[in-house]
Amino acid sequence: MRLGVISDIHANLPALEAVLEALREEGVDEVLVLGDLVGYGPHPKQVIHKIWKEGLPAIAGAWDLRVAYPLPDTLPEGVGKETLAWTRSQLSERELAYLRSLRLSHRKAYGERRLVGFHGKPGKPEEHLDLLGPAKDFLELLSHYRADLLLLGGRHLPLARRVGAGLVADPGSVGLSLSGEPGADALILDTDTLEARFLKVPYDLGPVLFDLKAWGLPTVLERVYRTGRFPKEG
């Protein structure tokens, strides 16, 4: 089976639409969303409704939880803090309830292959694992979850590596890629062979930049969309 995996949409509707169209053209059988539907971008409501319309399975990312729950504000000053309250204000109670309903993991068997997916560390969406870290850490996770495939969203950097007989991968970010190249990231995964292939999908930045300015959101985001990098001064 060919599985499309996406993550970190971050309220960027044109990027999400472009990625879904690309995955349709690739003929994937299913699409999985590894969290962070909202946050930063100008289209939180539209992205949620697109996910609903497409009927895509999704898990909760750190930003989904920050928006959905009135948790103590621990974000440092910067772009994130500037966009958090605005994002929450754009969503209805039904949309917030949807974000609160998202689980922290996705587990599914594909034939003899077992897949488990998280945003960030298992059970801790706000933290991240270094996918280039010691192989033994990932072997332990694969063994713990009795999985062949471990998918981890949240770092905004597409990467896949074989660990023992298994595979660990981050699909990168749809709406706020930090790979150093503009465009939306997606992963196509063959669940039989564990072959991983990444897509970099171009999309129309015009509507994103227009809505960014119209809502008075941080202009530094324009540089991220154009360059695929988050400037330190942002």
C-alpha positions as CSV (number, residue, x, y, z in Angstrom):
1,M,0.0,0.0,0.0
2,R,1.1,3.5,-0.7
3,L,0.6,5.9,2.2
4,G,0.8,9.7,1.9
5,V,2.0,11.3,5.1
6,I,1.9,15.0,5.9
7,S,2.4,17.2,8.9
8,D,2.7,20.7,10.2
9,I,0.2,22.4,7.9
10,H,0.2,25.4,10.1
11,A,-3.0,27.1,8.8
12,N,-1.6,27.3,5.2
13,L,-4.6,26.4,3.0
14,P,-2.9,26.8,-0.5
15,A,0.0,24.6,0.6
16,L,-2.4,21.9,1.9
17,E,-4.5,22.0,-1.3
18,A,-1.4,21.7,-3.5
19,V,0.0,18.7,-1.4
20,L,-3.3,16.8,-1.5
21,E,-3.6,17.3,-5.2
22,A,0.0,16.1,-5.7
23,L,-0.7,13.0,-3.6
24,R,-3.8,12.3,-5.6
25,E,-1.8,12.5,-8.8
26,E,0.7,10.0,-7.2
27,G,-2.2,7.6,-6.6
28,V,-1.7,7.1,-2.9
29,D,-4.2,4.9,-1.2
30,E,-4.5,6.9,2.0
31,V,-3.3,10.1,3.6
32,L,-2.3,10.5,7.3
33,V,-1.8,13.9,9.1
34,L,0.7,14.0,11.9
35,G,-0.6,17.2,13.6
36,D,-0.1,20.9,13.8
37,L,-3.0,21.7,11.6
38,V,-3.1,25.3,13.0
39,G,-0.7,28.0,14.3
40,Y,1.3,30.7,12.5
41,G,-0.6,30.8,9.2
42,P,-3.7,32.8,8.2
43,H,-6.1,29.9,7.4
44,P,-6.8,27.9,10.6
45,K,-10.6,27.6,10.0
46,Q,-10.2,26.8,6.3
47,V,-7.6,24.1,7.0
48,I,-9.7,22.4,9.6
49,H,-12.7,22.3,7.2
50,K,-10.5,20.9,4.4
51,I,-9.4,18.1,6.7
52,W,-13.0,17.4,7.5
53,K,-14.1,17.5,3.9
54,E,-11.3,15.1,2.9
55,G,-12.0,12.8,5.8
56,L,-8.3,12.6,6.7
57,P,-7.2,10.9,9.9
58,A,-5.2,13.3,12.0
59,I,-3.4,13.4,15.4
60,A,-2.8,16.4,17.7
61,G,0.3,18.5,17.4
62,A,1.7,20.9,20.0
63,W,0.0,23.9,18.3
64,D,-3.3,22.2,18.0
65,L,-3.2,21.7,21.8
66,R,-2.0,25.2,22.5
67,V,-4.9,26.6,20.5
68,A,-7.6,24.2,21.8
69,Y,-6.8,24.5,25.5
70,P,-6.4,27.7,27.6
71,L,-3.1,26.5,29.0
72,P,-0.7,28.8,30.8
73,D,1.2,30.8,28.1
74,T,4.7,29.6,28.2
75,L,5.7,30.6,24.7
76,P,8.5,33.1,24.4
77,E,8.0,36.4,22.8
78,G,8.0,36.1,19.1
79,V,6.0,34.9,16.1
80,G,4.4,32.1,17.9
81,K,3.1,34.2,20.8
82,E,1.9,36.8,18.3
83,T,-0.2,34.3,16.4
84,L,-1.6,32.1,19.2
85,A,-4.4,34.4,20.5
86,W,-5.4,35.4,16.9
87,T,-5.6,31.8,15.8
88,R,-7.8,30.8,18.7
89,S,-10.1,33.8,18.1
90,Q,-10.7,32.6,14.5
91,L,-12.2,29.3,15.5
92,S,-15.7,28.3,16.6
93,E,-16.4,26.1,19.5
94,R,-17.1,23.2,17.1
95,E,-13.6,23.7,15.5
96,L,-11.9,23.9,18.9
97,A,-13.8,20.8,20.1
98,Y,-12.4,19.0,17.0
99,L,-8.8,20.0,18.0
100,R,-9.5,18.7,21.5
101,S,-10.8,15.4,20.1
102,L,-7.5,14.6,18.3
103,R,-5.5,11.7,19.8
104,L,-1.8,11.9,20.5
105,S,-0.9,8.8,18.3
106,H,-2.0,6.9,15.3
107,R,-1.6,3.2,15.2
108,K,-2.5,0.9,12.3
109,A,-1.5,-2.4,10.8
110,Y,-0.9,-2.6,7.0
111,G,-0.8,-6.3,6.4
112,E,2.1,-7.6,8.4
113,R,3.5,-4.1,9.0
114,R,2.6,-2.1,12.0
115,L,2.7,1.7,12.0
116,V,2.8,4.1,14.8
117,G,2.8,7.9,14.4
118,F,3.3,10.8,16.8
119,H,3.8,14.5,16.7
120,G,7.1,15.1,18.5
121,K,8.1,12.6,21.2
122,P,5.6,9.9,22.0
123,G,3.1,11.5,24.5
124,K,4.9,14.8,24.4
125,P,4.0,16.7,21.2
126,E,5.9,19.9,22.2
127,E,9.2,18.0,22.4
128,H,11.2,16.5,19.5
129,L,13.5,13.6,18.8
130,D,16.6,14.0,16.7
131,L,16.1,11.6,13.9
132,L,19.9,11.5,13.4
133,G,20.4,10.5,17.0
134,P,21.5,7.1,18.3
135,A,19.9,4.2,16.5
136,K,19.3,2.3,19.7
137,D,16.8,4.9,20.9
138,F,14.7,4.3,17.8
139,L,15.1,0.5,18.0
140,E,13.8,0.7,21.6
141,L,10.8,2.7,20.4
142,L,10.0,0.4,17.5
143,S,10.3,-2.6,19.9
144,H,8.2,-0.9,22.6
145,Y,5.3,-0.2,20.1
146,R,5.9,-3.5,18.2
147,A,6.1,-1.4,15.1
148,D,7.9,-1.6,11.8
149,L,7.2,2.1,10.9
150,L,7.7,5.0,13.3
151,L,6.5,8.4,12.0
152,L,7.3,11.5,13.9
153,G,6.1,15.0,12.8
154,G,7.1,18.3,14.2
155,R,10.6,19.2,13.2
156,H,9.6,20.7,9.8
157,L,12.5,18.8,8.2
158,P,11.9,15.8,5.9
159,L,14.1,12.8,6.8
160,A,13.8,9.1,6.7
161,R,16.3,6.4,8.0
162,R,16.3,2.7,8.3
163,V,16.8,1.4,11.8
164,G,17.3,-2.3,12.0
165,A,14.5,-3.9,10.0
166,G,12.3,-0.8,10.6
167,L,11.9,2.7,9.3
168,V,11.7,6.1,11.1
169,A,10.6,9.2,9.2
170,D,9.5,12.8,9.5
171,P,7.5,14.0,6.5
172,G,8.6,17.6,7.0
173,S,6.1,20.5,6.9
174,V,3.3,21.3,4.5
175,G,2.8,24.9,5.5
176,L,6.0,26.0,7.0
177,S,8.9,24.0,5.7
178,L,12.3,24.6,7.1
179,S,14.3,22.5,4.6
180,G,15.9,25.6,3.1
181,E,13.7,25.3,0.0
182,P,10.3,26.9,-0.5
183,G,7.3,24.6,-1.1
184,A,5.2,22.1,0.8
185,D,6.7,18.8,2.0
186,A,5.1,15.4,1.9
187,L,6.1,11.7,2.2
188,I,5.0,8.8,0.2
189,L,5.6,5.5,2.0
190,D,5.3,2.0,0.6
191,T,4.1,0.1,3.6
192,D,5.2,-3.3,2.1
193,T,8.8,-2.4,1.2
194,L,9.3,0.5,3.6
195,E,10.5,2.6,0.7
196,A,10.2,6.3,1.5
197,R,10.0,9.1,-1.1
198,F,9.7,12.8,-0.4
199,L,7.8,15.4,-2.4
200,K,8.5,19.1,-2.5
201,V,5.3,20.7,-3.9
202,P,5.2,24.3,-5.1
203,Y,2.1,26.3,-4.4
204,D,0.7,29.8,-5.0
205,L,2.1,32.1,-2.3
206,G,-0.1,35.0,-3.4
207,P,-3.2,34.2,-1.3
208,V,-1.1,33.3,1.8
209,L,0.9,36.6,1.7
210,F,-2.2,38.7,1.0
211,D,-4.1,37.1,4.0
212,L,-1.0,37.4,6.2
213,K,-1.0,41.2,5.6
214,A,-4.8,41.5,5.8
215,W,-4.9,40.0,9.2
216,G,-1.8,41.9,10.5
217,L,0.1,38.7,11.2
218,P,3.9,38.8,11.6
219,T,5.6,39.7,8.3
220,V,8.6,37.6,9.1
221,L,6.5,34.6,8.1
222,E,6.7,35.8,4.5
223,R,10.5,35.2,4.5
224,V,9.9,31.6,5.8
225,Y,7.4,30.9,3.0
226,R,9.8,32.3,0.4
227,T,13.0,30.7,1.7
228,G,12.2,27.7,3.7
229,R,14.1,29.1,6.7
230,F,13.1,30.7,9.9
231,P,15.4,33.7,10.5
232,K,16.9,33.9,13.9
233,E,15.9,37.5,14.4
234,G,12.2,36.4,13.8
